[in-house]
Structure formats: structure tokens, C-alpha cells
Amino acid sequence: MSLAKELIFSARVLDGQEAKAVGLISHVLEQNQEGDAAYKKALDLAREFLPQGPVALRVAKLAINQGMEVDLVTGLAIEEACYAQIISTEDRLEGLLAFKEKRSPHYKGE
């Protein structure tokens, strides 16, 4: 919050390296000739996320977004509630079986 106030109150403009150094962004890229370096990086990240369990990703996103706004005890309760939604899914069982069989899981979003 203190960094947000400092940047907002000063109206300071950060370059990519500064924004990464203070944790505002995850990646800094050199622009390519096509002008779509950020787009290509986003596609690379999407391809990395895609094989993961869609149900688990959905509730993880929910837990992170809601958990950032509350105290620790409430955040842990949110995480527990989200995990409870995963326990009965076929994707969870597939993930466990794939781990046991030392293979990549094949999630269906169920």
C-alpha cells in the first residue's frame, strides 16, 4: 500500500525495469520487429497454464483474489473452502493418478 501511495501521489512514471524491480509487473521484454512481444509472451504463458487443471486454476484464482483482501485467518478459511470444491472432482483424481504413474495428467475440467 505504501508503494501504491508513493507512486500515485508523486505521479511518477516507471519504465519497465523499475516496474519489475518494485514488483508491479512480472516480465520486461524487448520489443520485436512485429511489435507484438508482449502478446507473444502472454500466449507463451497461456500455453504454460493450459495443461493445468482448469477447475483447480479457477479456484486458485478465486482464493488468491479474495485472500489478498482479508486477514490471515479469513484467507485460510477461503483457501480451505476452495480446496473443498476440488476434492470431489475427476480432475483431482486424475492428477493424483498421473503423479502415482509418473505421467502428465489429462484434465477434463470435471
C-alpha positions, 0 to 999 in steps of 0.5 A: 500500500505504501508503494501504491501511495508513493507512486500515485501521489508523486505521479511518477512514471516507471519504465519497465525495469523499475516496474519489475524491480518494485514488483508491479509487473512480472516480465520486461521484454524487448520489443520485436520487429512485429511489435507484438512481444508482449502478446507473444509472451502472454500466449507463451504463458497461456500455453504454460497454464493450459495443461493445468487443471482448469477447475483447480486454476479457477479456484486458485484464482478465486482464493488468491483474489479474495485472500489478498483482501482479508486477514490471515485467518479469513484467507485460510478459511477461503483457501480451505473452502476452495480446496473443498470444491476440488476434492470431489472432482475427476480432475483431482483424481486424475492428477493424483493418478498421473503423479502415482504413474509418473505421467502428465495428467489429462484434465477434463475440467470435471 
